[in-house]
């Protein structure tokens, strides 16, 4: 949008270019041209919207895709094989403790 100083400069230039007698007639003509351009563009937009609403392409149901086995047969052969090596089993604790756990309030001395 033009600022006030810009509009003043354009007005002074138009006044110098067309003169005080012709300036009102030129401005009236410019206003009519702008109004015609706006009406034409709005009419064009309305016509395009009407045409778009009138023409809707027919809807087609998408063709069902064939159901394929997602995994090949050889995957099930390898499924029982672990993906990593099992960790070494932890040693079992001895069934008899070497020393019995202390009983009561007295600590056991070694």
Secondary structure, 3 states (H helix, E strand, C coil): CCCHHHHHHHHHHHHHHHHHHHHHHHHHHHHHHHHHHHHHHHHHHHHHHHHHHHCCCCCCCCCCCCCCCCCCHHHHHHCCCCCCCCCCCCCCCCCCCCCCCCCCCCCCCC
